[in-house]
Structures are given as structure tokens and as C-alpha cells.
Amino acid sequence: MEDFLYNFANLESLARVWPLLLKGFLMTLLLAAVIVPGGALLGLAVAVLYSMHRRWLNWLLIVYVDFFRSFPPIVLLIFIYYALPVLGIELPAFLAASLGLILNSSGYYGEIFRAGIESIPRGQAEAARATGLSHLQTMTHVIVPQAFKNVIPALTTNTLEVIKSSSIASVVALQELLKSARTAESIVFNPTPLVAAALIYFILLWPLVRLVSALDKRQIAAR
């Protein structure tokens, strides 16, 4: 038991590197604050454009969504940060990580919003257009609010995955929580910082996990 506590719950080691872990945690929060709304808004734009039912546009959107859902996000981040400078486009680590994760998550958010929009009876859109509303006004005031309500559980689940995916930002040398924990581990020669990082992720994401569970139960009860 002593060996376990020394290696995985070493409070002395944790006290030495706690400021580093806190810095990484704040960076993870900042990343999440950028990539979640960024990916969701871009995904919503994709879904709204898809609802216009222009064949050539839908094909482009399908290619966009399929590409970013299929392309490994870690490779995308590496390409943006290390390959673009060869073309004369050099981005700071935070911007490169944010851009890569926004593009990746927008594909998933786009599919979720598209499913939500398609779950609304077409008659509602036709009735709104008959009153003189444009397509954009119809989507904004009539369709999207209802679609959003229908896909809240899926959106919340995807947001969980997006926040967890922020850990791969370490590949572009961004000092987020996981990167900070690894650096701290090399300083104290002890894996306790990694355990602490895992606990921080759990505390951060557990409320969302419970929210997803509650929303799923609510939807099942409403059927």
C-alpha cells in the first residue's frame, strides 16, 4: 500500500507541481471555451446550408463533413502547425490547435444539427415561408429552436468528446492539462501528476455526464 501511495498519490510531489497543473487546467478551459462554440456554430451553419437542398452544395457539404469526421484530428493538428509554415502560413500553437479541433468537431456537430432539422415536419417550414419569412428567418425563428431541443442529449455527448479531445493539443506543444501533467511527471519522477490530471478531467466532465443521463431519461419518459 505504501508503494501505491508513493507512486500514485504522492502529495509532496503534487504540491511541487500544482502551479504547473493549474496553468494547464486553465489552458484546457480556454481551449474548450473556443472550440466548443466554434465547432457548434460552424456545424450549425453546415446544417442550415444543407437544408437549402441545393444538390451541388449538398455534395460539397457531404464531402466537408465526411472529410473532417474521417481525418484523424491529431494528424490535422500536425498538418496545420507544422506543414502550413512551408506554404508561408505560420500560426501560433493555440490558434493552430483551436482551428484543427473546430474543423474536426464541426463535422460531428453538423450531422447532429442536420438530424435535428430533418426531425421537424416540413409543413412547419412551408407554413413559415407562406407567411413571408425568408429561408434564413424560417430556420432561425422556427426550425432551429425546435431542432436544438430535439438534439440536446447528442449535443451534450459530443461536447464531452470535444473537451476530451483538447488533450491532443499537446502535439503542437501547447501546454494544456495533459501536457502539463507529463511535464510535471518528468520533474518529480512520479506519475502522481497524471493521476491528478485524470481526476481534474473527471471533476470537470462528470456534471456533463450526469446531464446527458438525465436528458436521456427525460426523453425516454416523454415518449
C-alpha positions as CSV (number, residue, x, y, z in Angstrom):
1,M,0.0,0.0,0.0
2,E,2.9,2.4,0.8
3,D,4.3,1.8,-2.7
4,F,1.0,2.6,-4.3
5,L,0.5,5.8,-2.3
6,Y,4.1,6.9,-3.0
7,N,3.8,6.3,-6.8
8,F,0.2,7.4,-7.4
9,A,-0.9,9.6,-4.5
10,N,2.3,11.4,-3.6
11,L,1.1,14.6,-2.1
12,E,4.6,16.0,-1.6
13,S,5.2,15.7,-5.4
14,L,1.8,17.1,-6.2
15,A,2.5,20.2,-4.1
16,R,5.7,20.9,-6.0
17,V,4.0,20.8,-9.4
18,W,0.5,22.0,-8.6
19,P,1.0,25.5,-10.2
20,L,2.0,23.8,-13.4
21,L,-1.1,21.6,-13.4
22,L,-3.3,24.7,-12.7
23,K,-1.8,26.5,-15.6
24,G,-2.6,23.5,-17.9
25,F,-6.1,23.3,-16.5
26,L,-6.7,26.9,-17.3
27,M,-5.4,26.4,-20.8
28,T,-7.8,23.4,-21.3
29,L,-10.7,25.6,-20.1
30,L,-9.7,28.3,-22.6
31,L,-9.4,25.7,-25.4
32,A,-12.9,24.4,-24.6
33,A,-14.3,27.9,-24.5
34,V,-13.1,28.4,-28.0
35,I,-13.5,25.0,-29.8
36,V,-17.0,24.1,-28.4
37,P,-18.9,27.2,-29.6
38,G,-16.7,27.5,-32.7
39,G,-17.3,23.9,-33.7
40,A,-21.1,24.1,-32.8
41,L,-21.6,27.4,-34.8
42,L,-19.7,26.1,-37.8
43,G,-21.6,22.8,-37.6
44,L,-24.9,24.7,-37.4
45,A,-24.0,26.7,-40.5
46,V,-23.3,23.5,-42.4
47,A,-26.7,22.0,-41.3
48,V,-28.6,25.2,-42.3
49,L,-26.9,25.3,-45.7
50,Y,-27.7,21.6,-46.2
51,S,-31.4,22.3,-45.5
52,M,-31.4,24.5,-48.6
53,H,-31.4,21.3,-50.7
54,R,-29.1,22.5,-53.5
55,R,-27.6,19.4,-55.0
56,W,-24.2,20.8,-55.8
57,L,-24.0,22.5,-52.3
58,N,-25.1,19.3,-50.5
59,W,-22.4,17.4,-52.2
60,L,-19.8,19.9,-51.1
61,L,-21.1,19.8,-47.5
62,I,-21.1,16.0,-47.5
63,V,-17.5,16.0,-48.6
64,Y,-16.7,18.5,-45.9
65,V,-18.4,16.6,-43.1
66,D,-17.1,13.2,-44.2
67,F,-13.6,14.5,-44.5
68,F,-13.3,16.1,-41.1
69,R,-15.1,13.2,-39.4
70,S,-12.8,10.7,-41.0
71,F,-9.5,12.6,-40.9
72,P,-7.6,11.9,-37.6
73,P,-7.7,15.1,-35.6
74,I,-4.1,14.6,-34.3
75,V,-2.9,14.4,-37.9
76,L,-4.9,17.5,-38.8
77,L,-3.3,19.5,-35.9
78,I,0.2,18.4,-37.0
79,F,-0.5,19.4,-40.6
80,I,-1.9,22.8,-39.6
81,Y,1.0,23.6,-37.2
82,Y,4.0,22.0,-39.0
83,A,3.0,21.8,-42.7
84,L,1.3,25.2,-43.3
85,P,4.5,27.1,-42.5
86,V,6.1,25.5,-45.5
87,L,3.4,27.3,-47.5
88,G,4.1,30.5,-45.7
89,I,1.2,30.3,-43.3
90,E,2.5,30.2,-39.7
91,L,0.0,30.0,-36.8
92,P,0.6,30.2,-33.1
93,A,0.2,26.9,-31.2
94,F,-3.1,28.0,-29.6
95,L,-4.6,29.2,-32.9
96,A,-3.5,26.0,-34.7
97,A,-4.9,23.7,-32.1
98,S,-8.2,25.7,-32.0
99,L,-8.6,25.7,-35.7
100,G,-7.9,22.0,-36.1
101,L,-10.3,21.0,-33.3
102,I,-13.0,23.4,-34.5
103,L,-12.9,21.9,-38.0
104,N,-12.9,18.4,-36.7
105,S,-15.8,18.9,-34.3
106,S,-17.8,20.9,-36.8
107,G,-18.3,17.7,-38.8
108,Y,-19.9,16.0,-35.9
109,Y,-21.9,19.0,-34.8
110,G,-23.1,19.5,-38.4
111,E,-24.5,15.9,-38.5
112,I,-26.2,16.3,-35.2
113,F,-27.9,19.6,-36.2
114,R,-28.8,18.2,-39.6
115,A,-30.6,15.3,-37.9
116,G,-32.4,17.7,-35.6
117,I,-33.5,19.9,-38.5
118,E,-34.8,16.9,-40.5
119,S,-36.8,15.7,-37.5
120,I,-39.0,18.8,-37.8
121,P,-42.0,18.2,-40.1
122,R,-41.6,20.0,-43.4
123,G,-45.0,21.5,-43.1
124,Q,-43.8,23.9,-40.4
125,A,-41.2,25.3,-42.8
126,E,-43.7,25.6,-45.6
127,A,-46.2,27.4,-43.3
128,A,-43.5,29.8,-42.1
129,R,-42.5,30.6,-45.7
130,A,-46.1,31.2,-46.6
131,T,-46.2,34.0,-44.0
132,G,-43.5,35.8,-45.9
133,L,-40.4,34.6,-43.9
134,S,-37.2,34.0,-45.8
135,H,-35.4,30.7,-45.6
136,L,-32.9,32.1,-43.1
137,Q,-35.7,33.6,-41.0
138,T,-37.6,30.4,-41.1
139,M,-34.6,28.4,-39.9
140,T,-33.7,31.0,-37.2
141,H,-37.1,31.6,-35.7
142,V,-39.0,28.3,-36.4
143,I,-36.9,25.3,-37.2
144,V,-33.6,25.6,-35.4
145,P,-35.0,26.3,-31.9
146,Q,-37.1,23.1,-32.2
147,A,-34.3,21.1,-33.7
148,F,-31.9,22.2,-31.0
149,K,-34.3,21.0,-28.3
150,N,-34.5,17.6,-30.0
151,V,-30.8,17.0,-30.1
152,I,-29.7,18.4,-26.7
153,P,-28.5,14.9,-25.5
154,A,-26.5,14.3,-28.6
155,L,-25.0,17.8,-28.5
156,T,-24.0,17.4,-24.8
157,T,-22.4,14.0,-25.5
158,N,-20.5,15.4,-28.4
159,T,-19.4,18.4,-26.3
160,L,-17.9,15.9,-23.8
161,E,-15.9,14.3,-26.6
162,V,-14.7,17.7,-27.9
163,I,-13.5,18.8,-24.5
164,K,-11.6,15.5,-24.0
165,S,-10.1,15.8,-27.5
166,S,-8.4,19.0,-26.4
167,S,-5.8,16.8,-24.8
168,I,-4.3,16.2,-28.2
169,A,-3.3,19.8,-28.4
170,S,-0.1,18.7,-26.8
171,V,1.2,17.6,-30.2
172,V,1.7,21.2,-31.2
173,A,3.5,22.0,-27.9
174,L,0.5,23.7,-26.3
175,Q,0.7,23.4,-22.5
176,E,-2.8,22.1,-21.8
177,L,-3.6,19.9,-18.9
178,L,-2.2,16.6,-20.2
179,K,1.0,18.2,-21.5
180,S,1.4,19.9,-18.1
181,A,0.9,16.6,-16.3
182,R,3.5,14.9,-18.4
183,T,6.0,17.8,-17.8
184,A,5.3,17.6,-14.1
185,E,5.8,13.9,-14.1
186,S,9.3,14.4,-15.6
187,I,10.1,17.0,-12.9
188,V,9.1,14.8,-9.9
189,F,9.8,11.4,-11.5
190,N,6.5,10.3,-10.2
191,P,3.1,9.5,-12.0
192,T,1.1,11.3,-9.4
193,P,0.6,14.4,-11.6
194,L,-1.0,12.2,-14.3
195,V,-3.4,10.8,-11.7
196,A,-4.2,14.3,-10.6
197,A,-4.9,15.4,-14.2
198,A,-7.2,12.4,-14.6
199,L,-9.1,13.5,-11.5
200,I,-9.4,17.1,-12.8
201,Y,-10.8,15.8,-16.1
202,F,-13.3,13.7,-14.1
203,I,-14.4,16.6,-11.9
204,L,-14.7,18.9,-15.0
205,L,-16.7,16.5,-17.1
206,W,-18.8,14.5,-14.6
207,P,-21.6,17.1,-14.4
208,L,-21.9,16.9,-18.2
209,V,-22.1,13.1,-17.9
210,R,-24.9,13.3,-15.4
211,L,-26.7,15.9,-17.5
212,V,-26.6,13.6,-20.6
213,S,-28.0,10.8,-18.4
214,A,-30.8,13.0,-17.1
215,L,-31.7,14.3,-20.6
216,D,-31.8,10.7,-22.0
217,K,-34.1,9.6,-19.2
218,R,-36.3,12.6,-19.8
219,Q,-36.6,11.9,-23.5
220,I,-37.5,8.3,-22.9
221,A,-40.1,9.2,-20.3
222,A,-41.6,11.7,-22.8
223,R,-42.2,9.1,-25.5
